[in-house]
Amino acid sequence: MIPARYGPVLFSLILSGVMSLLVSGISTFRAVQPQQDWVSLWAGAWLTGWLVAFPAVMLAAPLARKVVARLTTKG
């Protein structure tokens, strides 16, 4: 198994993968509609998007945590 200290990185990897998969799928479908090569277009868009999404999530997560902490109350 993966050590717990890598949990935030693994979380970011999975989150960015799932979100980029969904967003690229919707965007590709809207742009080209169902064509014979739709899946290959989606896969290419997803991999490109994931390359951008993963570092973006890694950079945005600490900021998002700070904003959430300021907007919520303890207890």
Buried (B, 14 or more C-beta within 10 A) or exposed (E): EEEEEEEEEEEBBEBBBEBBBEBBBEBBBEEEEEEEEBEEBBBEBBEEBBEEBBEBBBEEBEEEEEEEEEEEEEE
